[in-house]
Each structure stands twice: as C-alpha cells, then as structure tokens.
Amino acid sequence: MYVSIKGSVKEVFDAAHKAAAQKALCDNIRDAVDANKSFSTKKAEKVLIELTASVSVSADDKAKPTKLKATIGIDGLLIGGTAQAFKASGNGAMDGLNLKKLDRDLIDLISSVVTDLMKNKVLPQMLKMTP
C-alpha cells in the first residue's frame, strides 16, 4: 500500500537547525515505511495512507544548549477506502551535546524518537488499515 508523507517543523530552538530537523523527520519515517514489505513510498496507488508528521525541538539554553528535547506527532489517514485515522506521539531528550556538531545531535535525537514511534505505534496502526 502506498504511503504519502508530509513533514513539518512546528518549533525549533534555533532557525539554523530547521532544515536538518525536517529532513531527519521525513527521512526516518520514509525509511521505516519502506522497510515494511506491506508499504511503499515509491509507487502511488488509489488507496493510500497519508502520514502528516510534525516535530518540535527545544533546548535548555538557546545560545549554548546542553540538553535537547524533541516532541513528534504523526497523524495517519486512510484515503480511498473506508475512512480510518489515528494519531500517535512520542518524545525524547538528549544530554551531553557537542556544540560543534549540534545538527548531528539533533538528527540523532529525532531519528531515535521516530524509530520508536514508527515501530511501536504508527506501523501497527497502519497494518490495521490495510485491506
């Protein structure tokens, strides 16, 4: 079944990291979907699941953060079949940041939260929607 992914950044502690946050969100969701043989993000079909995801990332100190917190929400909607929908959310935090590699730490945190969220909440709900 085809899966469409839309991702957005609701809030990020520094606008310089917005692009990295959005890419990490969408790429990790896409990887999780494509790793499941029941779903694909590559070939469009009439019946599909649309995932709309958002991420917010906050820091304890915007100038020199030592801790990041990410909150991710994913809404799923079945299109072209019997109307079905779900909502899932998760969050995580990271300490001991490297200020020179803040983008990398941000990506790692988002990847970790997305991986757990997809495995434990989103993919099981998506499987229930398949015809």
Backbone torsions as a table, in degrees:
resi	resn	phi	psi	omega
1	MET	NA	139.4	-179.0
2	TYR	-75.0	141.7	178.0
3	VAL	-126.8	123.9	176.1
4	SER	-98.2	136.8	-176.8
5	ILE	-122.3	127.5	174.4
6	LYS	-124.7	125.1	-178.7
7	GLY	-124.5	146.9	178.0
8	SER	-145.5	157.2	176.5
9	VAL	-104.5	114.1	178.3
10	LYS	-73.5	-45.4	-175.1
11	GLU	-155.3	140.3	173.6
12	VAL	-142.8	142.5	-173.5
13	PHE	-62.6	-23.3	179.6
14	ASP	-145.0	122.5	-176.5
15	ALA	-57.1	-22.9	179.5
16	ALA	-64.0	-19.0	-177.2
17	HIS	-103.8	4.3	-176.1
18	LYS	-62.5	-46.3	-178.6
19	ALA	-62.1	-42.6	179.7
20	ALA	-64.6	-39.1	179.7
21	ALA	-65.1	-44.3	-179.1
22	GLN	-66.9	-42.8	179.2
23	LYS	-62.7	-44.1	179.4
24	ALA	-61.5	-42.3	179.7
25	LEU	-60.8	-55.5	-175.7
26	CYS	-67.3	-43.8	-178.5
27	ASP	-62.4	-41.9	-178.3
28	ASN	-71.3	-35.4	175.1
29	ILE	-65.6	-46.5	179.7
30	ARG	-58.5	-45.4	180.0
31	ASP	-60.8	-42.4	-179.9
32	ALA	-66.2	-40.4	179.3
33	VAL	-65.6	-49.3	-176.9
34	ASP	-68.0	-21.3	177.8
35	ALA	-75.5	-15.7	179.2
36	ASN	-95.9	123.3	-174.6
37	LYS	-64.5	-15.2	179.7
38	SER	-81.6	-12.4	-173.2
39	PHE	-133.1	157.1	177.8
40	SER	-149.7	144.7	174.8
41	THR	-103.1	7.6	-171.9
42	LYS	-101.3	-37.9	-173.5
43	LYS	-115.6	112.0	-178.2
44	ALA	-66.9	142.9	178.1
45	GLU	-135.4	166.9	-179.4
46	LYS	-68.7	-38.6	177.2
47	VAL	-99.4	125.6	-176.7
48	LEU	-148.1	164.8	173.0
49	ILE	-110.5	128.0	177.0
50	GLU	-103.1	121.7	176.7
51	LEU	-103.9	125.3	176.4
52	THR	-115.6	114.5	-174.2
53	ALA	-116.6	149.6	175.4
54	SER	-139.9	150.9	179.3
55	VAL	-133.4	141.9	171.8
56	SER	-126.7	132.3	179.3
57	VAL	-126.9	125.7	178.4
58	SER	-119.6	159.2	179.5
59	ALA	-129.3	151.9	179.0
60	ASP	-69.1	-28.9	178.6
61	ASP	-144.1	115.2	-175.3
62	LYS	-63.5	-32.8	-178.2
63	ALA	-78.5	-45.5	-179.3
64	LYS	-136.9	75.8	-176.2
65	PRO	-66.5	140.5	173.1
66	THR	-115.1	-10.9	-180.0
67	LYS	-146.9	134.7	175.5
68	LEU	-115.9	147.5	174.3
69	LYS	-130.6	130.1	179.2
70	ALA	-117.9	136.4	174.9
71	THR	-123.6	127.9	-176.6
72	ILE	-125.5	135.7	175.2
73	GLY	-123.4	138.0	177.7
74	ILE	-132.0	123.3	175.5
75	ASP	-107.0	134.7	178.2
76	GLY	-116.9	140.4	-179.3
77	LEU	-139.6	126.8	175.8
78	LEU	-83.6	126.6	-179.3
79	ILE	-117.8	133.4	177.4
80	GLY	94.1	3.1	178.7
81	GLY	-137.5	-163.1	175.9
82	THR	-62.3	127.9	-174.8
83	ALA	-55.8	122.5	176.5
84	GLN	-143.5	146.3	179.1
85	ALA	-151.4	160.6	174.7
86	PHE	-152.3	162.4	174.8
87	LYS	-130.8	139.7	176.8
88	ALA	-140.5	147.5	177.3
89	SER	-146.9	157.1	178.8
90	GLY	-158.7	165.3	178.5
91	ASN	-150.3	166.5	178.9
92	GLY	-161.6	166.3	-179.8
93	ALA	-136.3	156.4	179.2
94	MET	-138.1	132.3	176.5
95	ASP	-109.7	171.1	173.7
96	GLY	66.5	49.6	-175.8
97	LEU	-77.0	152.9	173.8
98	ASN	-103.3	109.9	-176.0
99	LEU	-59.4	-26.6	179.6
100	LYS	-79.0	-17.0	-178.8
101	LYS	-129.0	44.3	-176.1
102	LEU	-64.8	-37.9	176.4
103	ASP	-58.5	-43.7	-178.9
104	ARG	-63.4	-43.6	178.1
105	ASP	-63.0	-41.6	178.6
106	LEU	-61.8	-45.5	179.1
107	ILE	-63.1	-43.7	179.6
108	ASP	-61.6	-41.9	179.6
109	LEU	-64.4	-49.2	179.7
110	ILE	-61.9	-42.7	179.0
111	SER	-58.5	-43.8	-179.6
112	SER	-62.8	-46.4	-179.2
113	VAL	-66.2	-44.3	-179.7
114	VAL	-62.6	-44.2	-179.3
115	THR	-58.1	-48.3	178.9
116	ASP	-64.4	-43.1	-178.2
117	LEU	-64.1	-44.6	180.0
118	MET	-64.8	-45.6	-177.0
119	LYS	-66.3	-45.2	-171.3
120	ASN	-91.4	-25.5	-174.9
121	LYS	-124.5	-50.3	-170.7
122	VAL	-73.7	-54.7	-178.0
123	LEU	-60.3	-41.3	176.0
124	PRO	-59.3	-38.0	177.7
125	GLN	-69.0	-39.8	178.9
126	MET	-62.7	-40.2	179.9
127	LEU	-63.3	-32.1	177.4
128	LYS	-68.7	-21.8	-178.3
129	MET	-85.9	-17.0	-176.1
130	THR	-67.8	142.0	-178.4
131	PRO	-69.1	NA	NA
